[in-house]
Amino acid sequence: MQPQTCISVQTEDFDLAAEYDSARQHSENPGAIVCFSGLVRDIAHGGGQISEQQTLTLEHYPGMTEQALVRIAEQALERWPLQFIRVIHRVGTLAPADQIVLVITTSAHRSAAFEAAEFIMDYLKTSAPFWKKQIAGNHSEWVASRESDYRAAERWSKSGQA
């Protein structure tokens, strides 16, 4: 069975259980399925009570963004013996606790599935063509990647990829 990738950039929410089931169905006797689901954090209150006034708006260039995500999935397939990759990244206006991103990797071996999922997420945090604007009350700002995100991504800089 050839490895498969499925990439989506969408406004709609996703069903984590359905995506997990799909990953199992598209994999041949996987020994590991790694799922990462990222949520919008409540920055305004430091993770305490959710602010109804806070939103995170994600923008992208349709077509270009999907191509960039396909390229990073292809790099993951070159580096690890994967069976399936699923990436969903939401765009539009989201509220605290909304699902924003999903990465699923399957492999015969857990280390490959874990490392590939981390590799893809590090790319999404630092280099994927998304622009994030956070609004809390009357304050808004464009969100940049953090230095810690770039340090995490540096470990994958083998052959100048990612």
mmCIF file of the C-alpha atoms, coordinates in Angstrom:
data_MODEL
# 
_entry.id   MODEL 
# 
loop_
_atom_site.group_PDB 
_atom_site.id 
_atom_site.type_symbol 
_atom_site.label_atom_id 
_atom_site.label_alt_id 
_atom_site.label_comp_id 
_atom_site.label_asym_id 
_atom_site.label_entity_id 
_atom_site.label_seq_id 
_atom_site.pdbx_PDB_ins_code 
_atom_site.Cartn_x 
_atom_site.Cartn_y 
_atom_site.Cartn_z 
_atom_site.occupancy 
_atom_site.B_iso_or_equiv 
_atom_site.pdbx_formal_charge 
_atom_site.auth_seq_id 
_atom_site.auth_comp_id 
_atom_site.auth_asym_id 
_atom_site.auth_atom_id 
_atom_site.pdbx_PDB_model_num 
ATOM 1   C CA . MET A 1 1   ? 0.000   0.000  0.000  1.00 0.00 ? 1   MET A CA 1 
ATOM 2   C CA . GLN A 1 2   ? 1.428   3.376  -1.028 1.00 0.00 ? 2   GLN A CA 1 
ATOM 3   C CA . PRO A 1 3   ? 1.564   6.093  1.639  1.00 0.00 ? 3   PRO A CA 1 
ATOM 4   C CA . GLN A 1 4   ? -1.283  8.572  1.359  1.00 0.00 ? 4   GLN A CA 1 
ATOM 5   C CA . THR A 1 5   ? -1.626  12.213 2.310  1.00 0.00 ? 5   THR A CA 1 
ATOM 6   C CA . CYS A 1 6   ? -4.762  14.228 2.773  1.00 0.00 ? 6   CYS A CA 1 
ATOM 7   C CA . ILE A 1 7   ? -4.425  18.002 3.221  1.00 0.00 ? 7   ILE A CA 1 
ATOM 8   C CA . SER A 1 8   ? -7.288  20.417 3.966  1.00 0.00 ? 8   SER A CA 1 
ATOM 9   C CA . VAL A 1 9   ? -7.437  24.132 4.649  1.00 0.00 ? 9   VAL A CA 1 
ATOM 10  C CA . GLN A 1 10  ? -10.979 24.864 5.727  1.00 0.00 ? 10  GLN A CA 1 
ATOM 11  C CA . THR A 1 11  ? -13.309 27.064 7.753  1.00 0.00 ? 11  THR A CA 1 
ATOM 12  C CA . GLU A 1 12  ? -15.360 24.132 9.052  1.00 0.00 ? 12  GLU A CA 1 
ATOM 13  C CA . ASP A 1 13  ? -14.568 22.322 12.286 1.00 0.00 ? 13  ASP A CA 1 
ATOM 14  C CA . PHE A 1 14  ? -13.395 18.710 12.093 1.00 0.00 ? 14  PHE A CA 1 
ATOM 15  C CA . ASP A 1 15  ? -14.479 15.524 13.847 1.00 0.00 ? 15  ASP A CA 1 
ATOM 16  C CA . LEU A 1 16  ? -11.422 14.076 15.585 1.00 0.00 ? 16  LEU A CA 1 
ATOM 17  C CA . ALA A 1 17  ? -12.925 10.590 15.963 1.00 0.00 ? 17  ALA A CA 1 
ATOM 18  C CA . ALA A 1 18  ? -13.935 10.413 12.298 1.00 0.00 ? 18  ALA A CA 1 
ATOM 19  C CA . GLU A 1 19  ? -10.461 11.568 11.202 1.00 0.00 ? 19  GLU A CA 1 
ATOM 20  C CA . TYR A 1 20  ? -8.824  8.937  13.438 1.00 0.00 ? 20  TYR A CA 1 
ATOM 21  C CA . ASP A 1 21  ? -11.055 6.222  11.952 1.00 0.00 ? 21  ASP A CA 1 
ATOM 22  C CA . SER A 1 22  ? -10.162 7.393  8.445  1.00 0.00 ? 22  SER A CA 1 
ATOM 23  C CA . ALA A 1 23  ? -6.444  7.225  9.283  1.00 0.00 ? 23  ALA A CA 1 
ATOM 24  C CA . ARG A 1 24  ? -6.868  3.618  10.447 1.00 0.00 ? 24  ARG A CA 1 
ATOM 25  C CA . GLN A 1 25  ? -8.744  2.700  7.281  1.00 0.00 ? 25  GLN A CA 1 
ATOM 26  C CA . HIS A 1 26  ? -6.066  4.258  5.050  1.00 0.00 ? 26  HIS A CA 1 
ATOM 27  C CA . SER A 1 27  ? -3.217  2.457  6.824  1.00 0.00 ? 27  SER A CA 1 
ATOM 28  C CA . GLU A 1 28  ? -2.066  -1.113 6.511  1.00 0.00 ? 28  GLU A CA 1 
ATOM 29  C CA . ASN A 1 29  ? -1.561  -2.741 9.905  1.00 0.00 ? 29  ASN A CA 1 
ATOM 30  C CA . PRO A 1 30  ? -0.288  0.434  11.626 1.00 0.00 ? 30  PRO A CA 1 
ATOM 31  C CA . GLY A 1 31  ? 1.653   0.032  14.848 1.00 0.00 ? 31  GLY A CA 1 
ATOM 32  C CA . ALA A 1 32  ? 1.139   3.686  15.744 1.00 0.00 ? 32  ALA A CA 1 
ATOM 33  C CA . ILE A 1 33  ? -1.315  6.455  15.033 1.00 0.00 ? 33  ILE A CA 1 
ATOM 34  C CA . VAL A 1 34  ? -0.273  9.835  16.370 1.00 0.00 ? 34  VAL A CA 1 
ATOM 35  C CA . CYS A 1 35  ? -2.909  12.560 16.538 1.00 0.00 ? 35  CYS A CA 1 
ATOM 36  C CA . PHE A 1 36  ? -2.248  16.168 17.427 1.00 0.00 ? 36  PHE A CA 1 
ATOM 37  C CA . SER A 1 37  ? -5.198  18.511 17.719 1.00 0.00 ? 37  SER A CA 1 
ATOM 38  C CA . GLY A 1 38  ? -4.363  22.124 18.465 1.00 0.00 ? 38  GLY A CA 1 
ATOM 39  C CA . LEU A 1 39  ? -6.850  24.480 20.089 1.00 0.00 ? 39  LEU A CA 1 
ATOM 40  C CA . VAL A 1 40  ? -7.143  28.255 20.160 1.00 0.00 ? 40  VAL A CA 1 
ATOM 41  C CA . ARG A 1 41  ? -5.835  29.416 23.528 1.00 0.00 ? 41  ARG A CA 1 
ATOM 42  C CA . ASP A 1 42  ? -7.427  32.128 25.642 1.00 0.00 ? 42  ASP A CA 1 
ATOM 43  C CA . ILE A 1 43  ? -4.535  34.580 25.697 1.00 0.00 ? 43  ILE A CA 1 
ATOM 44  C CA . ALA A 1 44  ? -6.546  37.424 27.224 1.00 0.00 ? 44  ALA A CA 1 
ATOM 45  C CA . HIS A 1 45  ? -6.986  35.622 30.540 1.00 0.00 ? 45  HIS A CA 1 
ATOM 46  C CA . GLY A 1 46  ? -3.876  33.465 30.622 1.00 0.00 ? 46  GLY A CA 1 
ATOM 47  C CA . GLY A 1 47  ? -5.813  30.244 30.248 1.00 0.00 ? 47  GLY A CA 1 
ATOM 48  C CA . GLY A 1 48  ? -8.364  30.985 32.954 1.00 0.00 ? 48  GLY A CA 1 
ATOM 49  C CA . GLN A 1 49  ? -11.924 31.992 32.190 1.00 0.00 ? 49  GLN A CA 1 
ATOM 50  C CA . ILE A 1 50  ? -12.561 32.324 28.461 1.00 0.00 ? 50  ILE A CA 1 
ATOM 51  C CA . SER A 1 51  ? -13.093 35.833 27.159 1.00 0.00 ? 51  SER A CA 1 
ATOM 52  C CA . GLU A 1 52  ? -16.131 36.087 24.877 1.00 0.00 ? 52  GLU A CA 1 
ATOM 53  C CA . GLN A 1 53  ? -14.516 39.109 23.215 1.00 0.00 ? 53  GLN A CA 1 
ATOM 54  C CA . GLN A 1 54  ? -11.377 37.281 22.102 1.00 0.00 ? 54  GLN A CA 1 
ATOM 55  C CA . THR A 1 55  ? -10.979 35.886 18.594 1.00 0.00 ? 55  THR A CA 1 
ATOM 56  C CA . LEU A 1 56  ? -8.192  34.623 16.376 1.00 0.00 ? 56  LEU A CA 1 
ATOM 57  C CA . THR A 1 57  ? -8.542  35.234 12.645 1.00 0.00 ? 57  THR A CA 1 
ATOM 58  C CA . LEU A 1 58  ? -6.416  33.179 10.255 1.00 0.00 ? 58  LEU A CA 1 
ATOM 59  C CA . GLU A 1 59  ? -5.822  34.235 6.686  1.00 0.00 ? 59  GLU A CA 1 
ATOM 60  C CA . HIS A 1 60  ? -4.087  32.389 3.847  1.00 0.00 ? 60  HIS A CA 1 
ATOM 61  C CA . TYR A 1 61  ? -3.599  32.388 0.085  1.00 0.00 ? 61  TYR A CA 1 
ATOM 62  C CA . PRO A 1 62  ? -5.811  29.618 -1.331 1.00 0.00 ? 62  PRO A CA 1 
ATOM 63  C CA . GLY A 1 63  ? -3.850  27.241 -3.524 1.00 0.00 ? 63  GLY A CA 1 
ATOM 64  C CA . MET A 1 64  ? -0.454  28.439 -2.317 1.00 0.00 ? 64  MET A CA 1 
ATOM 65  C CA . THR A 1 65  ? -1.106  27.319 1.257  1.00 0.00 ? 65  THR A CA 1 
ATOM 66  C CA . GLU A 1 66  ? -2.296  23.859 0.248  1.00 0.00 ? 66  GLU A CA 1 
ATOM 67  C CA . GLN A 1 67  ? 0.755   23.401 -2.005 1.00 0.00 ? 67  GLN A CA 1 
ATOM 68  C CA . ALA A 1 68  ? 3.067   24.343 0.877  1.00 0.00 ? 68  ALA A CA 1 
ATOM 69  C CA . LEU A 1 69  ? 1.362   21.796 3.147  1.00 0.00 ? 69  LEU A CA 1 
ATOM 70  C CA . VAL A 1 70  ? 1.634   19.087 0.482  1.00 0.00 ? 70  VAL A CA 1 
ATOM 71  C CA . ARG A 1 71  ? 5.381   19.800 0.205  1.00 0.00 ? 71  ARG A CA 1 
ATOM 72  C CA . ILE A 1 72  ? 5.932   19.407 3.955  1.00 0.00 ? 72  ILE A CA 1 
ATOM 73  C CA . ALA A 1 73  ? 3.945   16.142 3.926  1.00 0.00 ? 73  ALA A CA 1 
ATOM 74  C CA . GLU A 1 74  ? 6.137   14.910 1.057  1.00 0.00 ? 74  GLU A CA 1 
ATOM 75  C CA . GLN A 1 75  ? 9.250   15.779 3.076  1.00 0.00 ? 75  GLN A CA 1 
ATOM 76  C CA . ALA A 1 76  ? 7.858   13.809 6.033  1.00 0.00 ? 76  ALA A CA 1 
ATOM 77  C CA . LEU A 1 77  ? 7.266   10.810 3.748  1.00 0.00 ? 77  LEU A CA 1 
ATOM 78  C CA . GLU A 1 78  ? 10.893  11.027 2.560  1.00 0.00 ? 78  GLU A CA 1 
ATOM 79  C CA . ARG A 1 79  ? 12.232  11.090 6.136  1.00 0.00 ? 79  ARG A CA 1 
ATOM 80  C CA . TRP A 1 80  ? 10.051  8.476  7.875  1.00 0.00 ? 80  TRP A CA 1 
ATOM 81  C CA . PRO A 1 81  ? 8.357   5.191  6.909  1.00 0.00 ? 81  PRO A CA 1 
ATOM 82  C CA . LEU A 1 82  ? 4.812   6.533  7.121  1.00 0.00 ? 82  LEU A CA 1 
ATOM 83  C CA . GLN A 1 83  ? 1.594   5.035  5.862  1.00 0.00 ? 83  GLN A CA 1 
ATOM 84  C CA . PHE A 1 84  ? -0.732  8.024  6.087  1.00 0.00 ? 84  PHE A CA 1 
ATOM 85  C CA . ILE A 1 85  ? -0.627  11.755 6.809  1.00 0.00 ? 85  ILE A CA 1 
ATOM 86  C CA . ARG A 1 86  ? -3.673  13.907 7.493  1.00 0.00 ? 86  ARG A CA 1 
ATOM 87  C CA . VAL A 1 87  ? -3.353  17.662 7.997  1.00 0.00 ? 87  VAL A CA 1 
ATOM 88  C CA . ILE A 1 88  ? -6.299  19.965 8.574  1.00 0.00 ? 88  ILE A CA 1 
ATOM 89  C CA . HIS A 1 89  ? -5.722  23.654 9.265  1.00 0.00 ? 89  HIS A CA 1 
ATOM 90  C CA . ARG A 1 90  ? -8.651  25.931 9.839  1.00 0.00 ? 90  ARG A CA 1 
ATOM 91  C CA . VAL A 1 91  ? -8.910  29.510 8.627  1.00 0.00 ? 91  VAL A CA 1 
ATOM 92  C CA . GLY A 1 92  ? -11.384 32.285 9.349  1.00 0.00 ? 92  GLY A CA 1 
ATOM 93  C CA . THR A 1 93  ? -12.386 33.631 12.740 1.00 0.00 ? 93  THR A CA 1 
ATOM 94  C CA . LEU A 1 94  ? -12.085 31.248 15.683 1.00 0.00 ? 94  LEU A CA 1 
ATOM 95  C CA . ALA A 1 95  ? -12.817 31.589 19.400 1.00 0.00 ? 95  ALA A CA 1 
ATOM 96  C CA . PRO A 1 96  ? -10.908 30.258 22.424 1.00 0.00 ? 96  PRO A CA 1 
ATOM 97  C CA . ALA A 1 97  ? -11.168 26.449 22.730 1.00 0.00 ? 97  ALA A CA 1 
ATOM 98  C CA . ASP A 1 98  ? -12.007 26.009 19.013 1.00 0.00 ? 98  ASP A CA 1 
ATOM 99  C CA . GLN A 1 99  ? -10.020 23.340 17.179 1.00 0.00 ? 99  GLN A CA 1 
ATOM 100 C CA . ILE A 1 100 ? -7.534  25.012 14.857 1.00 0.00 ? 100 ILE A CA 1 
ATOM 101 C CA . VAL A 1 101 ? -5.247  22.271 13.534 1.00 0.00 ? 101 VAL A CA 1 
ATOM 102 C CA . LEU A 1 102 ? -5.078  18.500 13.215 1.00 0.00 ? 102 LEU A CA 1 
ATOM 103 C CA . VAL A 1 103 ? -2.068  16.395 12.290 1.00 0.00 ? 103 VAL A CA 1 
ATOM 104 C CA . ILE A 1 104 ? -2.353  12.612 12.108 1.00 0.00 ? 104 ILE A CA 1 
ATOM 105 C CA . THR A 1 105 ? 0.509   10.331 11.126 1.00 0.00 ? 105 THR A CA 1 
ATOM 106 C CA . THR A 1 106 ? 0.497   6.549  10.942 1.00 0.00 ? 106 THR A CA 1 
ATOM 107 C CA . SER A 1 107 ? 3.409   4.156  10.760 1.00 0.00 ? 107 SER A CA 1 
ATOM 108 C CA . ALA A 1 108 ? 4.428   0.661  11.713 1.00 0.00 ? 108 ALA A CA 1 
ATOM 109 C CA . HIS A 1 109 ? 6.613   2.254  14.396 1.00 0.00 ? 109 HIS A CA 1 
ATOM 110 C CA . ARG A 1 110 ? 5.730   4.825  17.051 1.00 0.00 ? 110 ARG A CA 1 
ATOM 111 C CA . SER A 1 111 ? 8.957   6.838  16.795 1.00 0.00 ? 111 SER A CA 1 
ATOM 112 C CA . ALA A 1 112 ? 8.374   7.522  13.102 1.00 0.00 ? 112 ALA A CA 1 
ATOM 113 C CA . ALA A 1 113 ? 4.765   8.570  13.714 1.00 0.00 ? 113 ALA A CA 1 
ATOM 114 C CA . PHE A 1 114 ? 5.698   10.844 16.655 1.00 0.00 ? 114 PHE A CA 1 
ATOM 115 C CA . GLU A 1 115 ? 8.680   12.460 14.921 1.00 0.00 ? 115 GLU A CA 1 
ATOM 116 C CA . ALA A 1 116 ? 6.791   13.061 11.682 1.00 0.00 ? 116 ALA A CA 1 
ATOM 117 C CA . ALA A 1 117 ? 3.886   14.682 13.535 1.00 0.00 ? 117 ALA A CA 1 
ATOM 118 C CA . GLU A 1 118 ? 6.313   16.961 15.405 1.00 0.00 ? 118 GLU A CA 1 
ATOM 119 C CA . PHE A 1 119 ? 8.116   17.803 12.173 1.00 0.00 ? 119 PHE A CA 1 
ATOM 120 C CA . ILE A 1 120 ? 4.858   18.806 10.472 1.00 0.00 ? 120 ILE A CA 1 
ATOM 121 C CA . MET A 1 121 ? 3.685   20.847 13.472 1.00 0.00 ? 121 MET A CA 1 
ATOM 122 C CA . ASP A 1 122 ? 7.030   22.657 13.749 1.00 0.00 ? 122 ASP A CA 1 
ATOM 123 C CA . TYR A 1 123 ? 6.673   23.612 10.081 1.00 0.00 ? 123 TYR A CA 1 
ATOM 124 C CA . LEU A 1 124 ? 3.083   24.779 10.599 1.00 0.00 ? 124 LEU A CA 1 
ATOM 125 C CA . LYS A 1 125 ? 4.159   26.974 13.528 1.00 0.00 ? 125 LYS A CA 1 
ATOM 126 C CA . THR A 1 126 ? 7.090   28.625 11.746 1.00 0.00 ? 126 THR A CA 1 
ATOM 127 C CA . SER A 1 127 ? 6.861   28.474 7.966  1.00 0.00 ? 127 SER A CA 1 
ATOM 128 C CA . ALA A 1 128 ? 3.383   27.661 6.713  1.00 0.00 ? 128 ALA A CA 1 
ATOM 129 C CA . PRO A 1 129 ? 1.774   30.593 4.888  1.00 0.00 ? 129 PRO A CA 1 
ATOM 130 C CA . PHE A 1 130 ? -0.873  31.536 7.442  1.00 0.00 ? 130 PHE A CA 1 
ATOM 131 C CA . TRP A 1 131 ? -1.346  34.945 8.995  1.00 0.00 ? 131 TRP A CA 1 
ATOM 132 C CA . LYS A 1 132 ? -2.913  35.193 12.433 1.00 0.00 ? 132 LYS A CA 1 
ATOM 133 C CA . LYS A 1 133 ? -4.586  38.239 13.940 1.00 0.00 ? 133 LYS A CA 1 
ATOM 134 C CA . GLN A 1 134 ? -5.576  38.094 17.570 1.00 0.00 ? 134 GLN A CA 1 
ATOM 135 C CA . ILE A 1 135 ? -8.310  40.380 18.875 1.00 0.00 ? 135 ILE A CA 1 
ATOM 136 C CA . ALA A 1 136 ? -9.068  40.786 22.580 1.00 0.00 ? 136 ALA A CA 1 
ATOM 137 C CA . GLY A 1 137 ? -11.547 43.501 23.442 1.00 0.00 ? 137 GLY A CA 1 
ATOM 138 C CA . ASN A 1 138 ? -10.397 46.706 21.732 1.00 0.00 ? 138 ASN A CA 1 
ATOM 139 C CA . HIS A 1 139 ? -6.838  45.445 21.157 1.00 0.00 ? 139 HIS A CA 1 
ATOM 140 C CA . SER A 1 140 ? -5.697  43.591 18.043 1.00 0.00 ? 140 SER A CA 1 
ATOM 141 C CA . GLU A 1 141 ? -2.301  42.409 16.839 1.00 0.00 ? 141 GLU A CA 1 
ATOM 142 C CA . TRP A 1 142 ? -0.777  40.184 14.195 1.00 0.00 ? 142 TRP A CA 1 
ATOM 143 C CA . VAL A 1 143 ? 0.766   37.133 15.833 1.00 0.00 ? 143 VAL A CA 1 
ATOM 144 C CA . ALA A 1 144 ? 4.331   36.170 14.902 1.00 0.00 ? 144 ALA A CA 1 
ATOM 145 C CA . SER A 1 145 ? 5.998   32.820 15.466 1.00 0.00 ? 145 SER A CA 1 
ATOM 146 C CA . ARG A 1 146 ? 7.874   32.638 18.748 1.00 0.00 ? 146 ARG A CA 1 
ATOM 147 C CA . GLU A 1 147 ? 11.612  32.145 19.059 1.00 0.00 ? 147 GLU A CA 1 
ATOM 148 C CA . SER A 1 148 ? 10.960  28.815 20.805 1.00 0.00 ? 148 SER A CA 1 
ATOM 149 C CA . ASP A 1 149 ? 9.024   27.627 17.733 1.00 0.00 ? 149 ASP A CA 1 
ATOM 150 C CA . TYR A 1 150 ? 11.996  28.423 15.491 1.00 0.00 ? 150 TYR A CA 1 
ATOM 151 C CA . ARG A 1 151 ? 14.412  26.647 17.862 1.00 0.00 ? 151 ARG A CA 1 
ATOM 152 C CA . ALA A 1 152 ? 12.197  23.554 17.796 1.00 0.00 ? 152 ALA A CA 1 
ATOM 153 C CA . ALA A 1 153 ? 12.123  23.607 13.982 1.00 0.00 ? 153 ALA A CA 1 
ATOM 154 C CA . GLU A 1 154 ? 15.932  23.906 13.731 1.00 0.00 ? 154 GLU A CA 1 
ATOM 155 C CA . ARG A 1 155 ? 16.394  20.243 14.650 1.00 0.00 ? 155 ARG A CA 1 
ATOM 156 C CA . TRP A 1 156 ? 14.834  19.261 11.321 1.00 0.00 ? 156 TRP A CA 1 
ATOM 157 C CA . SER A 1 157 ? 17.122  21.372 9.157  1.00 0.00 ? 157 SER A CA 1 
ATOM 158 C CA . LYS A 1 158 ? 18.736  18.283 7.595  1.00 0.00 ? 158 LYS A CA 1 
ATOM 159 C CA . SER A 1 159 ? 19.605  19.036 3.956  1.00 0.00 ? 159 SER A CA 1 
ATOM 160 C CA . GLY A 1 160 ? 18.094  22.509 4.226  1.00 0.00 ? 160 GLY A CA 1 
ATOM 161 C CA . GLN A 1 161 ? 14.507  21.189 4.301  1.00 0.00 ? 161 GLN A CA 1 
ATOM 162 C CA . ALA A 1 162 ? 11.754  22.640 6.450  1.00 0.00 ? 162 ALA A CA 1 
# 
